[in-house]
């Protein structure tokens, strides 16, 4: 008979691995032993039967983006889409080459008759034509009065034929016959030849007179006397006298004169300038205020030889002049036409 189990002996040395036995039934879970040393890796077992699908696990975090796949084959062309709305108008294209000329259109209807133009200027008289053909001879006038018959002389004897006498003088002309009726007008004669071209006339000499004078620096407070401008820009004919500040008329006629005055804006002074003719004021211009302002005026004068024209301040209270490259005081004049 089997005796009682003895006490567990010491563990023997590990034997060689035996051939794996068949998978036995799953025993009850034993006490968890101490972890043993890692054994050598066994051979891969046979694939077990597919187990039942487990429950869906918790959704894992999104993985990193994978590498781009290779480009697939082009798909077949889809159906045409619905036409889109009309886009905005594009910029103007390059102008095309000119087209060929079109066929000539039909002739339009005749327009209404225009308004009769004014009568032209009468032309010069034509040269005298040739004499016309003489008119027909007038009708014969009536016969003259028959003279009284002379008395018969005594019949003489027939004499011998004498020699032919010398031809006598022509008798006096008879009385003029009655004037015949006027004949028909003769034909118009042919135009005469053009006359010799006349000599070229002399060109009239145009008389000239013009000047412009300015202040290039400020004259300041100017006395009520002729203003002597220090710089002459133009002096055609030398009729403006810089030493006196006066224009002296040499060519009688109608002249145009102009003056411009500028005032100093730092002291509120005013300027008032007159254009004078032979000690008589003709026209005046003024400017006042606290700014740099200017005033100008113009006059047309009929002058005779010896007349003098100049500018001067109107008074001692409006005579503070300012002139610079930004604005000049000036005096100008020119002949409009000679008398």
C-alpha positions in Angstrom: 0.0 0.0 0.0 1.1 3.5 -0.7 2.6 5.1 2.3 2.2 8.6 3.5 3.9 11.3 1.5 7.2 12.1 2.9 8.6 15.6 3.3 9.5 17.5 0.3 13.0 17.0 -0.7 15.4 19.6 -1.9 15.0 20.7 -5.5 17.1 18.8 -7.8 19.1 20.3 -10.6 17.0 21.4 -13.6 16.6 18.7 -16.1 16.6 19.1 -19.8 13.4 20.5 -21.3 11.0 17.8 -22.2 8.9 17.7 -25.2 5.9 20.0 -24.7 2.9 18.0 -23.8 -0.5 18.6 -24.9 -2.2 21.7 -23.5 -4.0 20.5 -20.4 -7.1 22.0 -19.0 -6.7 25.3 -17.3 -6.1 24.8 -13.6 -7.1 27.1 -10.9 -4.9 30.1 -10.3 -2.1 29.2 -7.9 -0.2 31.5 -5.6 1.9 33.9 -7.5 5.4 32.7 -7.1 8.6 34.7 -7.2 9.6 35.7 -10.6 11.9 33.2 -12.1 14.9 33.9 -14.3 14.2 34.4 -17.9 14.2 31.2 -19.7 15.5 30.7 -23.2 13.0 31.7 -25.9 11.0 28.8 -26.9 10.1 28.0 -30.4 7.2 29.8 -32.0 4.0 27.9 -31.3 1.4 27.2 -33.8 -1.2 29.8 -34.6 -4.2 29.4 -32.4 -7.7 29.6 -33.6 -9.1 33.0 -34.2 -10.7 34.3 -31.0 -14.0 36.2 -30.8 -14.0 39.8 -31.6 -13.4 41.8 -28.5 -15.2 45.0 -27.6 -14.3 48.2 -29.4 -11.4 49.8 -27.5 -11.1 53.4 -26.6 -10.2 55.7 -29.6 -6.5 56.2 -29.7 -4.8 59.6 -30.2 -4.4 60.8 -33.8 -1.3 59.4 -35.3 1.4 61.4 -37.2 0.7 62.3 -40.8 2.0 59.7 -43.1 4.2 60.3 -46.2 2.4 61.5 -49.3 1.3 58.6 -51.5 2.2 58.3 -55.1 0.0 60.3 -57.6 -2.9 58.2 -58.8 -4.0 57.9 -62.4 -6.1 60.8 -63.8 -9.8 60.3 -63.4 -12.2 60.4 -66.3 -13.5 63.8 -67.3 -16.5 64.9 -65.3 -19.7 66.3 -66.8 -19.7 69.9 -67.8 -20.7 72.2 -64.9 -23.4 74.9 -65.1 -21.9 78.0 -66.8 -20.8 80.6 -64.2 -22.0 84.2 -64.0 -20.5 86.7 -66.5 -17.2 87.9 -65.2 -16.1 91.6 -65.0 -15.2 93.3 -68.3 -11.5 92.8 -69.2 -9.1 95.6 -70.1 -9.2 96.9 -73.7 -7.3 94.7 -76.1 -4.7 95.8 -78.6 -6.3 97.8 -81.5 -6.6 95.5 -84.5 -5.3 96.3 -87.9 -7.5 98.5 -90.1 -10.2 96.6 -92.0 -10.4 96.7 -95.8 -12.4 99.5 -97.3 -16.1 98.8 -97.5 -18.0 98.9 -100.8 -19.0 102.4 -101.9 -22.4 103.3 -100.5 -25.3 104.5 -102.7 -25.3 108.1 -103.7 -27.3 110.2 -101.2 -30.2 112.4 -102.0 -29.4 115.9 -103.2 -29.3 118.4 -100.4 -31.3 121.6 -100.2 -30.1 124.6 -102.1 -27.8 126.7 -99.9 -28.4 130.4 -99.1 -27.4 132.7 -101.8 -24.0 134.3 -101.0 -23.4 138.0 -100.8 -22.5 139.8 -104.0 -18.8 139.8 -104.6 -16.7 143.0 -105.0 -16.8 144.5 -108.5 -13.8 143.5 -110.6 -11.5 145.9 -112.3 -12.6 147.3 -115.8 -11.4 145.1 -118.6 -9.1 146.5 -121.3 -10.7 148.2 -124.4 -11.9 145.7 -127.0 -11.2 146.0 -130.8 -13.3 148.3 -132.9 -16.6 146.7 -134.0 -17.5 146.0 -137.7 -18.8 149.2 -139.4 -22.5 149.5 -139.7 -24.4 149.2 -143.0 -24.5 152.2 -145.4 -27.4 154.6 -144.7 -30.2 155.2 -147.3 -29.4 157.7 -150.1 -30.5 161.2 -149.4 -32.9 163.2 -151.6 -31.7 164.9 -154.8 -30.7 168.5 -154.8 -32.7 171.4 -156.2 -32.6 171.6 -160.1 -31.0 174.8 -161.3 -32.7 177.3 -163.6 -32.2 176.6 -167.4 -30.0 179.0 -169.2 -31.1 180.9 -172.4 -30.3 179.3 -175.7 -27.5 180.8 -177.6 -27.3 181.3 -181.4 -26.4 178.1 -183.0 -23.0 178.4 -184.5 -21.4 176.5 -187.2 -19.9 173.2 -186.5 -16.2 173.7 -186.0 -13.4 171.3 -186.4 -12.7 168.9 -183.7 -10.1 170.4 -181.4 -7.4 168.8 -179.5 -8.3 167.2 -176.2 -8.0 169.8 -173.5 -6.3 169.5 -170.2 -8.4 167.8 -167.5 -10.1 170.3 -165.4 -10.1 170.5 -161.6 -12.7 168.4 -159.7 -15.9 170.3 -159.1 -17.0 171.2 -155.6 -18.6 168.6 -153.4 -22.3 168.5 -153.4 -24.4 169.2 -150.3 -24.3 166.5 -147.5 -27.2 164.1 -147.7 -29.6 163.5 -144.9 -28.1 161.3 -142.1 -29.1 157.7 -142.5 -30.6 155.5 -139.8 -28.3 154.1 -137.2 -26.9 150.8 -138.2 -27.0 147.6 -136.1 -24.4 147.3 -133.3 -21.3 145.6 -134.4 -19.9 142.4 -133.0 -17.9 142.7 -129.8 -14.2 142.8 -130.6 -11.6 140.3 -129.3 -10.0 141.1 -125.9 -6.8 143.1 -126.2 -3.5 141.7 -125.0 -2.4 142.2 -121.4 -0.4 145.3 -120.8 3.1 145.2 -119.5 3.4 144.5 -115.7 4.0 147.7 -113.8 7.0 148.2 -111.5 6.8 147.1 -107.9 5.7 149.8 -105.6 7.8 150.9 -102.7 7.0 149.4 -99.3 5.9 151.9 -96.7 8.3 152.4 -93.8 6.6 151.5 -90.5 7.4 154.0 -87.8 8.3 152.4 -84.4 8.5 153.6 -80.8 8.4 151.5 -77.7 10.1 151.2 -74.2 10.0 149.5 -70.8 11.9 150.7 -67.7 12.0 149.2 -64.2 13.4 149.7 -60.7 15.7 146.8 -59.8 16.0 147.9 -56.2 13.5 149.6 -53.9 13.4 153.4 -54.3 11.8 153.7 -50.9 9.9 156.9 -50.1 9.9 158.8 -53.4 9.4 162.6 -53.8 6.5 163.9 -55.9 8.7 164.3 -59.0 9.2 162.2 -62.2 10.2 158.6 -61.3 13.6 157.9 -62.9 13.7 154.1 -63.4 17.3 152.7 -63.1 17.1 149.9 -65.7 15.9 150.1 -69.3 14.8 146.8 -70.8 13.6 148.1 -74.2 14.0 151.5 -75.8 13.1 151.3 -79.6 13.8 154.8 -81.0 15.5 156.0 -77.8 12.4 158.2 -77.0 12.6 157.4 -73.3 15.1 159.5 -71.4 16.6 157.6 -68.4 18.1 160.8 -67.0 14.8 162.6 -66.7 12.4 159.6 -66.5 10.3 161.1 -69.3 9.1 159.8 -72.6 9.3 162.4 -75.4 7.1 162.1 -78.4 8.9 162.2 -81.7 6.4 160.4 -83.9 2.9 162.0 -83.6 0.2 159.3 -83.2 -1.8 157.2 -80.6 0.3 155.6 -77.8 -0.4 153.1 -75.1 1.2 153.6 -71.6 1.2 151.2 -68.6 2.6 151.4 -65.1 2.9 148.9 -62.2 3.8 149.9 -58.6 4.5 147.6 -55.6 4.4 148.6 -51.9 6.3 147.6 -48.8 4.3 145.2 -46.6 6.2 145.7 -43.4 5.1 149.1 -42.4 1.5 149.4 -43.7 2.5 152.2 -46.1 0.5 152.9 -49.3 1.5 153.7 -52.9 -0.4 155.8 -55.4 1.0 156.4 -58.9 -0.1 158.8 -61.7 0.7 158.8 -65.4 1.4 162.4 -66.3 1.2 164.2 -69.7 2.7 167.7 -69.9 2.2 168.4 -66.1 -1.4 167.1 -66.3 -2.4 163.9 -64.5 -4.1 161.4 -66.8 -4.8 158.3 -64.7 -4.0 157.0 -61.2 -3.6 153.6 -59.5 -3.3 152.9 -55.7 -2.5 150.1 -53.3 -2.6 150.0 -49.5 -2.7 147.5 -46.5 -0.2 145.5 -44.5 0.9 143.1 -47.2 3.2 143.2 -50.2 0.7 144.2 -52.8 0.9 145.9 -56.2 -1.3 148.0 -58.5 -1.2 148.7 -62.2 -3.1 150.8 -64.8 -3.0 151.6 -68.5 -4.0 154.6 -70.6 -4.2 155.4 -74.4 -3.0 158.9 -75.3 -3.0 160.9 -78.6 0.3 162.7 -78.7 1.9 165.3 -81.0 5.6 165.9 -81.4 7.2 167.2 -78.3 4.6 165.9 -75.8 6.1 164.4 -72.6 4.8 161.5 -70.6 6.1 160.2 -67.2 5.0 158.6 -63.8 5.2 160.2 -60.3 3.7 159.6 -56.8 0.3 161.1 -56.2 1.2 162.5 -52.8 3.8 162.4 -50.0 1.5 160.2 -47.9 1.3 157.3 -50.5 4.8 157.1 -51.9 6.7 154.2 -50.2 7.7 152.0 -53.1 9.2 148.5 -53.0 10.9 146.7 -55.9 12.8 143.4 -56.1 13.3 140.3 -58.3 9.9 139.0 -56.9 8.0 142.1 -58.2 9.2 145.2 -60.0 7.9 148.7 -60.3 7.8 149.4 -64.0 6.8 152.0 -66.7 6.1 151.0 -70.4 4.8 152.5 -73.6 4.5 151.9 -77.3 3.2 153.5 -80.5 -0.2 152.0 -81.5 -0.4 153.8 -84.9 1.2 156.9 -86.3 -0.9 160.0 -87.2 
